[in-house]
Amino acid sequence: MMAHSRTIIFLAITFIIWIAFAVLFVTLVVLVIRALLKYIHTKPVREEQSAVKRSLGETIRAHRTRCQMTQEFVAESLGVSRQAVSKWEQGSSDPSTSNLLALAKLFGISAEELLREAE
């Protein structure tokens, strides 16, 4: 009789532990789903922040590709080497003031707009 009651107690404790793990698992799944949904819904905000936090080089590259220009074309138009344009886009060097003005004119925007888009 005592063995029977010990077995029942053991099964009851095992069942309670199993229920606790099931509740914990369901809670974790719900939290992960909520986090993923929140992340998905913040895509426009993340895109806006990444656009705002661009470096000058990234801004130059974005306008060059928007205008469907190659680095070589930009370099020839400004009278600099293709490597200079590449260095500007990589951020390892910055264009001079005169080259910055020429870039803005080439892209059809103001120099102020070009600089404003950069961080």
C-alpha positions as CSV (number, residue, x, y, z in Angstrom):
1,M,0.0,0.0,0.0
2,M,2.8,2.4,0.8
3,A,4.5,1.6,-2.5
4,H,1.3,2.4,-4.3
5,S,1.0,5.8,-2.7
6,R,4.7,6.6,-3.3
7,T,4.1,5.8,-7.0
8,I,1.1,8.1,-7.1
9,I,3.1,10.9,-5.5
10,F,6.0,10.3,-7.9
11,L,3.7,10.4,-10.9
12,A,2.0,13.6,-9.5
13,I,5.3,15.3,-9.0
14,T,6.5,14.2,-12.5
15,F,3.2,15.5,-14.0
16,I,3.6,18.9,-12.3
17,I,7.2,19.2,-13.5
18,W,6.1,18.3,-17.0
19,I,3.3,21.0,-16.9
20,A,5.8,23.6,-15.6
21,F,8.2,22.9,-18.5
22,A,5.3,23.0,-21.0
23,V,4.2,26.4,-19.7
24,L,7.8,27.7,-19.8
25,F,8.2,26.5,-23.4
26,V,5.0,28.1,-24.5
27,T,5.9,31.3,-22.8
28,L,9.3,31.4,-24.5
29,V,7.7,30.7,-27.9
30,V,5.2,33.5,-27.4
31,L,8.0,35.9,-26.4
32,V,10.1,35.0,-29.4
33,I,7.1,35.5,-31.7
34,R,6.4,38.9,-30.2
35,A,10.0,40.0,-30.6
36,L,10.1,38.9,-34.2
37,L,6.8,40.7,-35.0
38,K,8.1,43.9,-33.3
39,Y,11.4,43.6,-35.3
40,I,9.5,43.1,-38.6
41,H,7.2,46.1,-37.9
42,T,10.2,48.4,-37.2
43,K,11.7,47.9,-40.7
44,P,10.8,51.4,-41.9
45,V,12.4,53.0,-38.9
46,R,15.5,50.9,-39.3
47,E,15.8,51.8,-43.0
48,E,15.3,55.5,-42.2
49,Q,18.0,55.4,-39.5
50,S,20.4,53.6,-41.8
51,A,19.8,56.3,-44.4
52,V,20.3,59.0,-41.9
53,K,23.5,57.5,-40.5
54,R,25.3,57.2,-43.8
55,S,28.9,58.4,-44.1
56,L,29.9,60.9,-46.8
57,G,31.4,58.0,-48.8
58,E,28.2,56.0,-48.6
59,T,26.2,59.0,-49.7
60,I,28.5,59.6,-52.7
61,R,28.2,55.9,-53.7
62,A,24.4,56.0,-53.3
63,H,24.1,59.1,-55.5
64,R,26.5,57.6,-58.1
65,T,24.6,54.4,-58.3
66,R,21.2,56.3,-58.4
67,C,22.5,58.2,-61.4
68,Q,23.8,55.0,-62.9
69,M,27.4,56.3,-63.1
70,T,30.5,54.3,-62.8
71,Q,33.5,55.3,-60.6
72,E,35.4,55.8,-63.8
73,F,32.8,58.2,-65.3
74,V,32.7,60.2,-62.1
75,A,36.5,60.4,-62.0
76,E,36.8,61.5,-65.6
77,S,34.1,64.1,-65.1
78,L,35.9,65.6,-62.1
79,G,39.4,65.2,-63.5
80,V,40.6,62.8,-60.7
81,S,41.6,59.1,-60.7
82,R,39.1,56.3,-60.3
83,Q,41.1,55.3,-57.2
84,A,40.4,58.7,-55.7
85,V,36.6,58.2,-56.2
86,S,37.0,54.7,-54.7
87,K,38.8,56.1,-51.6
88,W,36.0,58.7,-51.2
89,E,33.4,56.0,-51.2
90,Q,35.3,53.7,-48.9
91,G,35.8,56.6,-46.5
92,S,39.6,56.4,-46.5
93,S,39.8,60.0,-47.8
94,D,37.4,62.9,-48.3
95,P,37.0,64.9,-51.5
96,S,38.3,68.5,-51.5
97,T,35.7,71.3,-51.3
98,S,35.9,71.9,-55.1
99,N,35.5,68.2,-55.8
100,L,32.5,68.1,-53.4
101,L,30.9,70.9,-55.2
102,A,31.6,69.2,-58.6
103,L,30.1,65.9,-57.3
104,A,26.9,67.7,-56.1
105,K,26.6,69.4,-59.5
106,L,27.2,66.1,-61.3
107,F,24.6,64.3,-59.2
108,G,22.1,67.2,-59.8
109,I,21.8,68.1,-56.1
110,S,23.2,71.0,-54.0
111,A,26.3,70.5,-52.0
112,E,24.3,71.3,-48.9
113,E,22.0,68.4,-49.7
114,L,24.9,66.1,-50.3
115,L,26.5,67.0,-46.9
116,R,23.1,66.9,-45.1
117,E,22.6,63.3,-46.1
118,A,25.9,62.3,-44.6
119,E,26.2,61.8,-40.9
